[in-house]
Amino acid sequence: MPDEPIISHFSRPPAPPKTFARPAATSARWTVATPKPVKPVEVGPENLPLGFMAGLAAAALGAAMWALITILTDVQIGWMAVGVGFLVGWAVRFAGKGRHRAFGFMGAVLALGGCAAGNLLAIIVIAARHFNVPLFDVFTHLTPDVVSTLMEASFRPMHVLFYAIAIFEGYRFSIVQG
């Protein structure tokens, strides 16, 4: 009995010995088909990075226009937010040509950022004029705490309505319909 292998219930049964045979000679030849020419990959007209860059430029332009009009008229016009939202949405739509919600969300965020930047820029210029301080000095002393204090001090409940309209327009106009 010492010559018998110990077989466990968990082991595989022994495999039969392998025998090698020559492959049968076939008269059929294997043919290899020539590959088809590779066509360039067609990319859809959607372009999220280009839409972002156009929306960012439109938000900066809208913020500058908002600040300029506020400075020239000495009145903060809430409807400027609507114009910024429309401008950003149109720019994202024109450059990005997207049909997905991502374009809408991007347009909404950029529109809100453009409105906030325009409001902040107007406040900074008005504060610099009021205290007879060079504009460059005001920009060098901006910190997140100063920015939040300025935005809180100038906040009016009506801003919520105009910012909401700008966000809606930034979302709605950024998506290509169809």
PyRosetta script that sets phi, psi and omega in degrees:
from pyrosetta import init, pose_from_sequence

init()
pose = pose_from_sequence("MPDEPIISHFSRPPAPPKTFARPAATSARWTVATPKPVKPVEVGPENLPLGFMAGLAAAALGAAMWALITILTDVQIGWMAVGVGFLVGWAVRFAGKGRHRAFGFMGAVLALGGCAAGNLLAIIVIAARHFNVPLFDVFTHLTPDVVSTLMEASFRPMHVLFYAIAIFEGYRFSIVQG")
pose.set_psi(1, -15.9)
pose.set_omega(1, 178.9)
pose.set_phi(2, -69.1)
pose.set_psi(2, -17.9)
pose.set_omega(2, 179.5)
pose.set_phi(3, -82.0)
pose.set_psi(3, -15.6)
pose.set_omega(3, -178.9)
pose.set_phi(4, -77.1)
pose.set_psi(4, 134.7)
pose.set_omega(4, 178.1)
pose.set_phi(5, -71.4)
pose.set_psi(5, 148.8)
pose.set_omega(5, 177.6)
pose.set_phi(6, -82.5)
pose.set_psi(6, 122.8)
pose.set_omega(6, -177.6)
pose.set_phi(7, -107.5)
pose.set_psi(7, 125.4)
pose.set_omega(7, 177.2)
pose.set_phi(8, -93.8)
pose.set_psi(8, 154.3)
pose.set_omega(8, 177.1)
pose.set_phi(9, -69.3)
pose.set_psi(9, -17.6)
pose.set_omega(9, -176.6)
pose.set_phi(10, -99.5)
pose.set_psi(10, -1.3)
pose.set_omega(10, -178.2)
pose.set_phi(11, -95.5)
pose.set_psi(11, 163.2)
pose.set_omega(11, 177.2)
pose.set_phi(12, -79.8)
pose.set_psi(12, 151.2)
pose.set_omega(12, 175.2)
pose.set_phi(13, -69.7)
pose.set_psi(13, 153.1)
pose.set_omega(13, -178.9)
pose.set_phi(14, -64.6)
pose.set_psi(14, 141.5)
pose.set_omega(14, -179.3)
pose.set_phi(15, -82.5)
pose.set_psi(15, 146.7)
pose.set_omega(15, 177.0)
pose.set_phi(16, -68.3)
pose.set_psi(16, 154.9)
pose.set_omega(16, 180.0)
pose.set_phi(17, -64.5)
pose.set_psi(17, 143.2)
pose.set_omega(17, -177.1)
pose.set_phi(18, -84.5)
pose.set_psi(18, 139.4)
pose.set_omega(18, 174.7)
pose.set_phi(19, -117.7)
pose.set_psi(19, 139.5)
pose.set_omega(19, -178.9)
pose.set_phi(20, -105.3)
pose.set_psi(20, 135.4)
pose.set_omega(20, 177.9)
pose.set_phi(21, -129.4)
pose.set_psi(21, 155.1)
pose.set_omega(21, 178.0)
pose.set_phi(22, -74.8)
pose.set_psi(22, 144.8)
pose.set_omega(22, 177.2)
pose.set_phi(23, -67.9)
pose.set_psi(23, 146.5)
pose.set_omega(23, -179.8)
pose.set_phi(24, -68.2)
pose.set_psi(24, 139.4)
pose.set_omega(24, 179.4)
pose.set_phi(25, -72.8)
pose.set_psi(25, 129.2)
pose.set_omega(25, 179.6)
pose.set_phi(26, -116.3)
pose.set_psi(26, 147.8)
pose.set_omega(26, 179.9)
pose.set_phi(27, -88.4)
pose.set_psi(27, -16.2)
pose.set_omega(27, -178.7)
pose.set_phi(28, -77.9)
pose.set_psi(28, 134.0)
pose.set_omega(28, 178.3)
pose.set_phi(29, -97.1)
pose.set_psi(29, 145.4)
pose.set_omega(29, 176.3)
pose.set_phi(30, -83.3)
pose.set_psi(30, 130.8)
pose.set_omega(30, 177.4)
pose.set_phi(31, -113.6)
pose.set_psi(31, 141.1)
pose.set_omega(31, 178.6)
pose.set_phi(32, -105.9)
pose.set_psi(32, 125.2)
pose.set_omega(32, -179.8)
pose.set_phi(33, -75.8)
pose.set_psi(33, 143.5)
pose.set_omega(33, 177.4)
pose.set_phi(34, -71.0)
pose.set_psi(34, 138.6)
pose.set_omega(34, -178.3)
pose.set_phi(35, -68.3)
pose.set_psi(35, 148.8)
pose.set_omega(35, 177.6)
pose.set_phi(36, -75.1)
pose.set_psi(36, 148.5)
pose.set_omega(36, 179.8)
pose.set_phi(37, -63.9)
pose.set_psi(37, 143.7)
pose.set_omega(37, -177.9)
pose.set_phi(38, -80.5)
pose.set_psi(38, 129.1)
pose.set_omega(38, 177.1)
pose.set_phi(39, -95.2)
pose.set_psi(39, 150.2)
pose.set_omega(39, 176.9)
pose.set_phi(40, -65.5)
pose.set_psi(40, 145.9)
pose.set_omega(40, 179.9)
pose.set_phi(41, -71.0)
pose.set_psi(41, 129.0)
pose.set_omega(41, -179.9)
pose.set_phi(42, -85.6)
pose.set_psi(42, 119.6)
pose.set_omega(42, 179.3)
pose.set_phi(43, -99.1)
pose.set_psi(43, 137.1)
pose.set_omega(43, 179.7)
pose.set_phi(44, -63.9)
pose.set_psi(44, 167.3)
pose.set_omega(44, -177.7)
pose.set_phi(45, -72.8)
pose.set_psi(45, -8.4)
pose.set_omega(45, -177.5)
pose.set_phi(46, -71.6)
pose.set_psi(46, 139.2)
pose.set_omega(46, -179.1)
pose.set_phi(47, -146.3)
pose.set_psi(47, 93.8)
pose.set_omega(47, -176.9)
pose.set_phi(48, -65.5)
pose.set_psi(48, -45.2)
pose.set_omega(48, 179.1)
pose.set_phi(49, -62.4)
pose.set_psi(49, -40.0)
pose.set_omega(49, 178.7)
pose.set_phi(50, -66.9)
pose.set_psi(50, -38.7)
pose.set_omega(50, 175.9)
pose.set_phi(51, -62.8)
pose.set_psi(51, -38.8)
pose.set_omega(51, 178.0)
pose.set_phi(52, -64.2)
pose.set_psi(52, -45.6)
pose.set_omega(52, -178.6)
pose.set_phi(53, -64.2)
pose.set_psi(53, -41.1)
pose.set_omega(53, 178.4)
pose.set_phi(54, -66.5)
pose.set_psi(54, -40.6)
pose.set_omega(54, 177.9)
pose.set_phi(55, -65.7)
pose.set_psi(55, -37.7)
pose.set_omega(55, 177.4)
pose.set_phi(56, -65.5)
pose.set_psi(56, -42.4)
pose.set_omega(56, 177.4)
pose.set_phi(57, -64.7)
pose.set_psi(57, -40.1)
pose.set_omega(57, 178.3)
pose.set_phi(58, -67.0)
pose.set_psi(58, -37.0)
pose.set_omega(58, 177.6)
pose.set_phi(59, -65.1)
pose.set_psi(59, -40.8)
pose.set_omega(59, 178.0)
pose.set_phi(60, -65.8)
pose.set_psi(60, -42.6)
pose.set_omega(60, 178.1)
pose.set_phi(61, -64.2)
pose.set_psi(61, -43.5)
pose.set_omega(61, 178.4)
pose.set_phi(62, -63.7)
pose.set_psi(62, -39.4)
pose.set_omega(62, 177.7)
pose.set_phi(63, -64.2)
pose.set_psi(63, -42.0)
pose.set_omega(63, 178.8)
pose.set_phi(64, -65.0)
pose.set_psi(64, -41.7)
pose.set_omega(64, 178.5)
pose.set_phi(65, -65.4)
pose.set_psi(65, -40.9)
pose.set_omega(65, 178.0)
pose.set_phi(66, -59.4)
pose.set_psi(66, -49.2)
pose.set_omega(66, -179.1)
pose.set_phi(67, -63.6)
pose.set_psi(67, -41.7)
pose.set_omega(67, -179.6)
pose.set_phi(68, -62.9)
pose.set_psi(68, -46.1)
pose.set_omega(68, -179.7)
pose.set_phi(69, -66.7)
pose.set_psi(69, -38.6)
pose.set_omega(69, 177.9)
pose.set_phi(70, -64.9)
pose.set_psi(70, -39.2)
pose.set_omega(70, -179.7)
pose.set_phi(71, -70.2)
pose.set_psi(71, -41.8)
pose.set_omega(71, -178.1)
pose.set_phi(72, -69.3)
pose.set_psi(72, -34.9)
pose.set_omega(72, -176.7)
pose.set_phi(73, -97.4)
pose.set_psi(73, -10.5)
pose.set_omega(73, -175.4)
pose.set_phi(74, 57.0)
pose.set_psi(74, 23.2)
pose.set_omega(74, 177.2)
pose.set_phi(75, -135.8)
pose.set_psi(75, 133.1)
pose.set_omega(75, 176.4)
pose.set_phi(76, -85.5)
pose.set_psi(76, 115.0)
pose.set_omega(76, -177.0)
pose.set_phi(77, -95.4)
pose.set_psi(77, 116.6)
pose.set_omega(77, -177.2)
pose.set_phi(78, -67.2)
pose.set_psi(78, -25.9)
pose.set_omega(78, -179.3)
pose.set_phi(79, -68.0)
pose.set_psi(79, -12.4)
pose.set_omega(79, 175.9)
pose.set_phi(80, -63.4)
pose.set_psi(80, -30.4)
pose.set_omega(80, 177.5)
pose.set_phi(81, -62.8)
pose.set_psi(81, -37.2)
pose.set_omega(81, 178.6)
pose.set_phi(82, -64.6)
pose.set_psi(82, -42.0)
pose.set_omega(82, 178.1)
pose.set_phi(83, -64.4)
pose.set_psi(83, -39.1)
pose.set_omega(83, 178.5)
pose.set_phi(84, -65.5)
pose.set_psi(84, -43.3)
pose.set_omega(84, 179.0)
pose.set_phi(85, -61.5)
pose.set_psi(85, -42.7)
pose.set_omega(85, 178.7)
pose.set_phi(86, -65.5)
pose.set_psi(86, -44.3)
pose.set_omega(86, -178.3)
pose.set_phi(87, -62.6)
pose.set_psi(87, -44.4)
pose.set_omega(87, 179.9)
pose.set_phi(88, -66.2)
pose.set_psi(88, -46.2)
pose.set_omega(88, 180.0)
pose.set_phi(89, -60.1)
pose.set_psi(89, -42.4)
pose.set_omega(89, 179.5)
pose.set_phi(90, -65.1)
pose.set_psi(90, -41.4)
pose.set_omega(90, -178.8)
pose.set_phi(91, -65.4)
pose.set_psi(91, -42.6)
pose.set_omega(91, 179.0)
pose.set_phi(92, -65.0)
pose.set_psi(92, -40.4)
pose.set_omega(92, -179.4)
pose.set_phi(93, -66.5)
pose.set_psi(93, -44.9)
pose.set_omega(93, -177.1)
pose.set_phi(94, -66.4)
pose.set_psi(94, -43.9)
pose.set_omega(94, -175.8)
pose.set_phi(95, -85.7)
pose.set_psi(95, -38.2)
pose.set_omega(95, -174.9)
pose.set_phi(96, -84.8)
pose.set_psi(96, -32.8)
pose.set_omega(96, -179.5)
pose.set_phi(97, 52.2)
pose.set_psi(97, 41.3)
pose.set_omega(97, -175.4)
pose.set_phi(98, -95.1)
pose.set_psi(98, 148.4)
pose.set_omega(98, 177.6)
pose.set_phi(99, -111.3)
pose.set_psi(99, 1.7)
pose.set_omega(99, -176.1)
pose.set_phi(100, -97.7)
pose.set_psi(100, 162.9)
pose.set_omega(100, 180.0)
pose.set_phi(101, -66.6)
pose.set_psi(101, -23.7)
pose.set_omega(101, -179.4)
pose.set_phi(102, -58.5)
pose.set_psi(102, -36.7)
pose.set_omega(102, 177.9)
pose.set_phi(103, -66.5)
pose.set_psi(103, -39.1)
pose.set_omega(103, 178.5)
pose.set_phi(104, -65.9)
pose.set_psi(104, -45.1)
pose.set_omega(104, 178.8)
pose.set_phi(105, -63.6)
pose.set_psi(105, -40.0)
pose.set_omega(105, 178.6)
pose.set_phi(106, -63.6)
pose.set_psi(106, -43.7)
pose.set_omega(106, 177.9)
pose.set_phi(107, -63.1)
pose.set_psi(107, -38.3)
pose.set_omega(107, 179.6)
pose.set_phi(108, -65.4)
pose.set_psi(108, -44.6)
pose.set_omega(108, -179.5)
pose.set_phi(109, -66.4)
pose.set_psi(109, -42.1)
pose.set_omega(109, 179.1)
pose.set_phi(110, -66.8)
pose.set_psi(110, -35.9)
pose.set_omega(110, 177.6)
pose.set_phi(111, -65.6)
pose.set_psi(111, -43.0)
pose.set_omega(111, 177.3)
pose.set_phi(112, -63.5)
pose.set_psi(112, -42.1)
pose.set_omega(112, 177.7)
pose.set_phi(113, -63.5)
pose.set_psi(113, -39.6)
pose.set_omega(113, 177.9)
pose.set_phi(114, -64.9)
pose.set_psi(114, -39.8)
pose.set_omega(114, 178.3)
pose.set_phi(115, -65.3)
pose.set_psi(115, -45.7)
pose.set_omega(115, -179.9)
pose.set_phi(116, -64.4)
pose.set_psi(116, -40.6)
pose.set_omega(116, 179.4)
pose.set_phi(117, -66.6)
pose.set_psi(117, -40.2)
pose.set_omega(117, 177.9)
pose.set_phi(118, -64.9)
pose.set_psi(118, -41.5)
pose.set_omega(118, 178.0)
pose.set_phi(119, -63.7)
pose.set_psi(119, -46.0)
pose.set_omega(119, -179.8)
pose.set_phi(120, -64.6)
pose.set_psi(120, -42.3)
pose.set_omega(120, 179.8)
pose.set_phi(121, -62.7)
pose.set_psi(121, -41.3)
pose.set_omega(121, 177.6)
pose.set_phi(122, -63.7)
pose.set_psi(122, -42.5)
pose.set_omega(122, 179.4)
pose.set_phi(123, -62.8)
pose.set_psi(123, -41.8)
pose.set_omega(123, -178.9)
pose.set_phi(124, -64.0)
pose.set_psi(124, -44.8)
pose.set_omega(124, -178.9)
pose.set_phi(125, -66.9)
pose.set_psi(125, -41.5)
pose.set_omega(125, 179.3)
pose.set_phi(126, -65.1)
pose.set_psi(126, -40.7)
pose.set_omega(126, 177.9)
pose.set_phi(127, -65.2)
pose.set_psi(127, -39.3)
pose.set_omega(127, 178.9)
pose.set_phi(128, -64.7)
pose.set_psi(128, -39.8)
pose.set_omega(128, 176.9)
pose.set_phi(129, -66.4)
pose.set_psi(129, -42.7)
pose.set_omega(129, -175.9)
pose.set_phi(130, -63.8)
pose.set_psi(130, -40.7)
pose.set_omega(130, -177.7)
pose.set_phi(131, -96.2)
pose.set_psi(131, 7.2)
pose.set_omega(131, -179.5)
pose.set_phi(132, 51.2)
pose.set_psi(132, 49.4)
pose.set_omega(132, 179.5)
pose.set_phi(133, -114.7)
pose.set_psi(133, 139.3)
pose.set_omega(133, 176.4)
pose.set_phi(134, -59.6)
pose.set_psi(134, 142.7)
pose.set_omega(134, -176.7)
pose.set_phi(135, -60.0)
pose.set_psi(135, -37.0)
pose.set_omega(135, 179.6)
pose.set_phi(136, -62.3)
pose.set_psi(136, -38.8)
pose.set_omega(136, 178.8)
pose.set_phi(137, -64.7)
pose.set_psi(137, -36.6)
pose.set_omega(137, 178.4)
pose.set_phi(138, -65.8)
pose.set_psi(138, -43.3)
pose.set_omega(138, 179.8)
pose.set_phi(139, -64.7)
pose.set_psi(139, -34.2)
pose.set_omega(139, -179.8)
pose.set_phi(140, -72.2)
pose.set_psi(140, -21.1)
pose.set_omega(140, -179.6)
pose.set_phi(141, -97.8)
pose.set_psi(141, 8.6)
pose.set_omega(141, 179.1)
pose.set_phi(142, -76.4)
pose.set_psi(142, 128.2)
pose.set_omega(142, 172.9)
pose.set_phi(143, -129.4)
pose.set_psi(143, 166.6)
pose.set_omega(143, 177.2)
pose.set_phi(144, -57.4)
pose.set_psi(144, -34.7)
pose.set_omega(144, 177.9)
pose.set_phi(145, -66.5)
pose.set_psi(145, -41.9)
pose.set_omega(145, 179.9)
pose.set_phi(146, -66.6)
pose.set_psi(146, -41.9)
pose.set_omega(146, 180.0)
pose.set_phi(147, -62.5)
pose.set_psi(147, -46.5)
pose.set_omega(147, -179.9)
pose.set_phi(148, -65.2)
pose.set_psi(148, -37.0)
pose.set_omega(148, 177.5)
pose.set_phi(149, -64.8)
pose.set_psi(149, -43.1)
pose.set_omega(149, 178.4)
pose.set_phi(150, -64.1)
pose.set_psi(150, -43.5)
pose.set_omega(150, -179.8)
pose.set_phi(151, -66.2)
pose.set_psi(151, -38.6)
pose.set_omega(151, 177.7)
pose.set_phi(152, -67.0)
pose.set_psi(152, -39.3)
pose.set_omega(152, -178.3)
pose.set_phi(153, -67.9)
pose.set_psi(153, -31.4)
pose.set_omega(153, -177.7)
pose.set_phi(154, -95.4)
pose.set_psi(154, -0.2)
pose.set_omega(154, -175.2)
pose.set_phi(155, -72.4)
pose.set_psi(155, 136.5)
pose.set_omega(155, 173.6)
pose.set_phi(156, -127.5)
pose.set_psi(156, 148.2)
pose.set_omega(156, -179.7)
pose.set_phi(157, -57.9)
pose.set_psi(157, -27.5)
pose.set_omega(157, 179.8)
pose.set_phi(158, -66.0)
pose.set_psi(158, -23.6)
pose.set_omega(158, 179.0)
pose.set_phi(159, -61.2)
pose.set_psi(159, -33.0)
pose.set_omega(159, -179.3)
pose.set_phi(160, -60.2)
pose.set_psi(160, -43.0)
pose.set_omega(160, -179.9)
pose.set_phi(161, -63.4)
pose.set_psi(161, -48.6)
pose.set_omega(161, -177.1)
pose.set_phi(162, -69.0)
pose.set_psi(162, -37.8)
pose.set_omega(162, 176.9)
pose.set_phi(163, -65.9)
pose.set_psi(163, -37.7)
pose.set_omega(163, 178.6)
pose.set_phi(164, -64.8)
pose.set_psi(164, -40.4)
pose.set_omega(164, 177.1)
pose.set_phi(165, -64.4)
pose.set_psi(165, -41.1)
pose.set_omega(165, 178.8)
pose.set_phi(166, -63.7)
pose.set_psi(166, -40.6)
pose.set_omega(166, 178.3)
pose.set_phi(167, -63.9)
pose.set_psi(167, -44.1)
pose.set_omega(167, 178.7)
pose.set_phi(168, -61.0)
pose.set_psi(168, -45.3)
pose.set_omega(168, 179.5)
pose.set_phi(169, -66.0)
pose.set_psi(169, -40.9)
pose.set_omega(169, 177.5)
pose.set_phi(170, -59.5)
pose.set_psi(170, -38.2)
pose.set_omega(170, 178.2)
pose.set_phi(171, -72.2)
pose.set_psi(171, -51.1)
pose.set_omega(171, -172.1)
pose.set_phi(172, -65.2)
pose.set_psi(172, -44.3)
pose.set_omega(172, -174.9)
pose.set_phi(173, -81.2)
pose.set_psi(173, -10.5)
pose.set_omega(173, -178.8)
pose.set_phi(174, -80.7)
pose.set_psi(174, -19.8)
pose.set_omega(174, -176.2)
pose.set_phi(175, -99.1)
pose.set_psi(175, 128.9)
pose.set_omega(175, 176.5)
pose.set_phi(176, -74.2)
pose.set_psi(176, 126.8)
pose.set_omega(176, -179.4)
pose.set_phi(177, -84.2)
pose.set_psi(177, 154.6)
pose.set_omega(177, 177.0)
pose.set_phi(178, 128.8)
pose.dump_pdb("model.pdb")
